[in-house]
Amino acid sequence: MKLLLILLFLLPLLVNAQKNEDTKIIVTLNDSVDIYKKVKIALVELDFIVKDNYNVDTLTTYPREFSKIPGQCRLTAVIKGKSITLTGIFGLIKIDDFGYTRSPKDYQNIIYYKGSKGWELLKTVAERLGVQMTFSK
């Protein structure tokens, strides 16, 4: 009986758990008031500069450098009703022979794997927005 109760308690945690190669974090808020502003504030607090593309359901950022690895990432937040879908891309910065850094030529999707710095940043934004998070590919 105790085992059944423990399984019932842990089931919601296992269903929403992160899996390798997840690329999206979906955050559901309790209300839909000023979601655009809440997302923008969460991104700015993490040192992102938000592009002003006059699109009220999508926020994109300019590339931001990682703090511990030589690379840049850009995040996108798509708003639908009370839910926000967070995704991102990253690219590694190259240093030429003269010591100058060059912007990445190619970007890849931020995916979940153990130790992913991009995923940690994406999850930090999600945690600032709301408590209820789900993960998907």
Secondary structure as the mmCIF struct_conf table of DSSP 4:
data_model
#
loop_
_struct_conf.conf_type_id
_struct_conf.id
_struct_conf.beg_label_comp_id
_struct_conf.beg_label_asym_id
_struct_conf.beg_label_seq_id
_struct_conf.end_label_comp_id
_struct_conf.end_label_asym_id
_struct_conf.end_label_seq_id
HELX_RH_AL_P HELX_RH_AL_P1 LYS A 2 VAL A 15
TURN_TY1_P TURN_TY1_P1 ASN A 16 ASN A 16
TURN_TY1_P TURN_TY1_P2 ASN A 20 GLU A 21
STRN STRN1 LYS A 24 THR A 28
BEND BEND1 ASN A 30 ASN A 30
TURN_TY1_P TURN_TY1_P3 VAL A 33 ASP A 34
HELX_RH_AL_P HELX_RH_AL_P2 ILE A 35 GLU A 45
TURN_TY1_P TURN_TY1_P4 LEU A 46 ASP A 47
STRN STRN2 VAL A 50 VAL A 50
TURN_TY1_P TURN_TY1_P5 VAL A 56 ASP A 57
STRN STRN3 THR A 58 THR A 60
STRN STRN4 THR A 61 THR A 61
STRN STRN5 ARG A 64 GLU A 65
BEND BEND2 SER A 67 PRO A 70
STRN STRN6 GLY A 71 LYS A 80
TURN_TY1_P TURN_TY1_P6 GLY A 81 LYS A 82
STRN STRN7 SER A 83 LEU A 92
STRN STRN8 LYS A 94 ILE A 95
TURN_TY1_P TURN_TY1_P7 ASP A 97 PHE A 98
BEND BEND3 GLY A 99 GLY A 99
STRN STRN9 THR A 101 ARG A 102
BEND BEND4 LYS A 105 LYS A 105
STRN STRN10 GLN A 108 ASN A 109
TURN_TY1_P TURN_TY1_P8 LYS A 114 GLY A 115
HELX_RH_AL_P HELX_RH_AL_P3 LYS A 117 LEU A 129
BEND BEND5 VAL A 131 VAL A 131
STRN STRN11 GLN A 132 SER A 136
#
